[in-house]
């Protein structure tokens, strides 16, 4: 999976792998569950992310910006962890858990 996507991939943390197994028949992501990245055209993605956070079960939600896709995962932990991915002036993304 990760060999096809060149940057910012953490297969052991990224629930996009869902229940997929690696070549050794081990789970790629031990968090289980599944994840999706999506954007809703002509919508403020902060409003979409906030609505999901208030109304839906989820494990993790990563918010990258009002006009960028959000990442939402669903899994057995159901942590409801909402993370703002803040872009610094130097181009580094810093995660900040939203309370």
C-alpha positions in Angstrom: 0.0 0.0 0.0 2.5 2.6 1.2 4.9 2.0 -1.6 2.5 3.6 -4.1 1.9 6.8 -2.1 5.2 8.6 -1.6 4.6 11.1 1.3 2.9 11.4 4.7 1.8 7.8 5.0 1.9 5.8 8.2 0.5 2.4 7.3 0.5 1.1 10.9 -1.6 4.1 12.0 -3.6 4.7 8.8 -7.0 3.0 8.9 -7.3 3.2 5.1 -5.8 -0.3 5.1 -8.9 -1.5 7.1 -8.4 -5.3 7.6 -5.8 -5.8 4.9 -2.9 -8.2 5.5 0.7 -7.7 4.6 2.9 -10.3 2.9 3.4 -12.0 6.3 -0.3 -12.3 6.8 -0.3 -9.7 9.6 -2.6 -6.7 9.7 -1.2 -3.7 8.0 -3.0 -1.4 10.5 -3.6 -3.0 13.9 -6.2 -0.2 14.7 -8.7 -2.1 12.5 -11.7 -0.2 11.3 -11.7 1.7 8.0 -11.0 5.3 6.8 -11.9 7.6 4.0 -10.7 11.1 2.9 -13.4 13.2 1.2 -14.4 16.7 0.3 -17.9 18.1 -0.3 -17.9 20.5 -3.2 -19.1 24.1 -2.3 -19.1 23.4 1.5 -16.9 24.7 4.2 -15.2 21.5 5.4 -14.9 22.8 9.0 -18.7 22.8 9.1 -18.7 19.3 7.7 -16.1 18.1 10.2 -17.9 19.8 13.1 -21.2 18.2 12.1 -19.6 14.7 11.9 -17.9 15.3 15.3 -21.3 16.3 16.9 -23.5 13.7 15.2 -21.6 10.6 14.1 -19.6 7.9 15.8 -15.9 7.9 14.6 -12.5 7.0 15.7 -10.4 9.8 14.3 -11.1 12.9 12.2 -8.3 14.9 10.7 -9.1 18.5 9.5 -6.6 20.0 7.0 -8.5 23.2 6.0 -11.8 24.7 5.0 -11.3 23.8 1.4 -9.4 20.6 1.8 -10.5 16.9 2.2 -11.1 15.6 5.7 -10.0 12.2 6.9 -12.5 10.2 9.0 -12.0 6.7 10.4 -14.4 4.4 12.0 -13.1 1.6 14.2 -13.5 -0.4 17.4 -11.8 2.2 19.6 -14.4 4.9 18.7 -12.1 7.5 20.3 -13.8 10.5 18.7 -10.4 12.2 18.4 -10.7 15.4 16.3 -7.3 16.6 15.1 -6.6 20.0 13.4 -3.6 19.6 11.1 -2.0 23.0 11.3 0.3 24.1 8.5 3.3 26.2 9.7 4.9 29.0 7.7 7.8 26.6 6.9 5.4 24.0 5.4 5.4 21.6 8.3 2.1 20.1 9.4 1.6 19.9 13.1 -1.3 17.9 14.6 -3.3 19.5 17.4 -6.1 17.6 19.1 -9.2 19.7 19.3 -11.1 19.7 22.6 
